[in-house]
Amino acid sequence: MSVCQNTVAAEYAFPPTAGPVMDRRMTLTLPCREEATSTSELSSASNGRTRKGAALKTFYLCENHASLYSQIDTELVEDGWAPAHSGKPVQLA
């Protein structure tokens, strides 16, 4: 069983001062104790809006956080950021 890695994934993939992230700060900074249902490969936000050359890392996320991360990613793209997700989340068996 893998536990949701919402806090480390948010620190890695989302710019902390962006509106979509600030609006959900509480759920992104409180550790989740739910069982992970999928993995998401995310690129680092440290390379700026284009994420050019950003390293990819895989994180375990619960169903709720996987959905939330997809929603935040969509809103960041609308704000001019390159997507954090390198593909669709992969369901755990």
C-alpha positions in Angstrom: 0.0 0.0 0.0 1.3 3.4 -0.9 0.1 6.6 0.8 -0.8 9.8 -1.2 2.2 12.1 -1.7 0.2 15.3 -2.2 2.5 17.6 -0.2 5.8 16.7 -1.9 4.1 16.6 -5.3 2.7 20.1 -4.9 6.0 21.5 -3.8 7.7 19.9 -6.8 5.2 20.6 -9.6 3.3 23.8 -8.6 4.5 27.4 -8.4 3.6 28.4 -4.8 2.4 31.9 -5.6 0.2 31.0 -8.6 -3.5 31.7 -8.0 -4.8 28.1 -8.6 -2.2 26.9 -6.0 -2.9 29.6 -3.4 -6.6 29.0 -3.7 -6.0 25.4 -2.6 -3.1 25.9 -0.2 -4.7 24.0 2.7 -5.3 20.8 0.8 -1.8 21.0 -0.8 0.1 21.5 2.5 -1.7 19.1 4.8 -0.4 15.5 4.4 -3.0 13.1 3.0 -3.3 9.7 4.7 -5.4 8.1 2.0 -4.2 5.1 0.0 -2.8 6.0 -3.4 -4.9 4.9 -6.4 -2.6 6.2 -9.2 0.7 7.6 -10.1 1.3 10.9 -11.8 4.5 11.9 -13.6 5.0 15.6 -13.0 7.6 18.1 -14.2 9.3 20.5 -11.9 8.0 24.1 -11.6 11.5 25.4 -10.8 12.3 25.8 -14.5 9.6 28.5 -14.9 6.5 28.8 -16.9 7.8 26.8 -19.9 9.2 24.0 -17.6 11.9 23.7 -20.3 14.4 21.0 -19.3 12.4 20.3 -16.1 13.1 17.0 -14.5 10.2 14.5 -14.3 9.3 12.7 -11.1 6.6 10.2 -10.3 4.3 10.6 -7.3 1.6 8.5 -5.7 -1.8 10.2 -5.4 -5.2 9.3 -4.0 -8.2 9.6 -6.2 -9.2 13.0 -4.8 -5.8 14.5 -5.1 -5.3 13.1 -8.6 -8.4 14.9 -9.7 -7.4 18.1 -7.9 -4.0 18.0 -9.5 -5.5 17.7 -12.9 -7.8 20.6 -12.2 -4.9 22.8 -10.9 -2.8 21.8 -13.9 -5.5 22.9 -16.3 -5.9 26.2 -14.5 -2.1 26.8 -14.6 -2.1 26.1 -18.3 -4.8 28.8 -18.7 -2.5 31.1 -16.8 0.3 30.5 -19.3 2.2 27.6 -17.6 3.3 24.5 -19.5 1.5 21.4 -18.2 3.0 19.7 -15.1 1.6 16.3 -16.1 3.7 14.4 -18.7 0.8 12.2 -19.4 -2.4 10.8 -17.9 -2.3 9.4 -14.3 -1.6 5.6 -14.3 -4.0 3.6 -12.2 -2.4 1.2 -9.6 -3.4 -2.4 -9.9 
